[in-house]
Amino acid sequence: MLRGLDHPNLINLKRYYDEVDLEIGTGSTKKVTAIALEFASNGDMCQYMETSGRFSENVARYYFRQIIEGKNFFLYSNKLNVLIFNYSIALEYCHQRGIMHRDVKPENLLFDESFNLKLADFGFAKFLNDRSGKLSLHTALGTDGYIQPL
């Protein structure tokens, strides 16, 4: 699913290996698929909120806009002491390519070396059924605490 995606607000796929020998047990190997992903050096949003507390309203609005709304703007954050610039948004980019992430949560929002937001973990992602945006999802999934009420 990550193949062909390249966006400044996604954890991008760097390398994909169809068959890699994985050593298991006493020298025996098995063929597995392996991927190498972009590195986000400043942890995830959940870790940041646990150590720093709540975001100020300006910082919260900035990150909301970066992941959801897609407005280009910049913000100086006293807390982060950096100038933050929004390239464009990750979710709209995925949706335009027919991909629904389905597990957006603080633990899947990572920070790169410049504290730009990076959407990660496409384990629950699904392709839209067609380009009209119609989606048939019959499986309830997600992370407890973040799942919408049924």
Secondary structure as GFF3:
##gff-version 3
##sequence-region A 1 150
A	DSSP	beta_strand	13	24	.	.	.	ID=ss1
A	DSSP	beta_strand	28	37	.	.	.	ID=ss2
A	DSSP	alpha_helix	45	52	.	.	.	ID=ss3
A	DSSP	alpha_helix	57	64	.	.	.	ID=ss4
A	DSSP	pi_helix	65	69	.	.	.	ID=ss5
A	DSSP	beta_strand	74	77	.	.	.	ID=ss6
A	DSSP	beta_strand	82	85	.	.	.	ID=ss7
A	DSSP	alpha_helix	90	96	.	.	.	ID=ss8
A	DSSP	beta_strand	99	100	.	.	.	ID=ss9
A	DSSP	three_ten_helix	106	108	.	.	.	ID=ss10
A	DSSP	beta_strand	109	111	.	.	.	ID=ss11
A	DSSP	beta_strand	117	119	.	.	.	ID=ss12
A	DSSP	beta_strand	126	127	.	.	.	ID=ss13
###
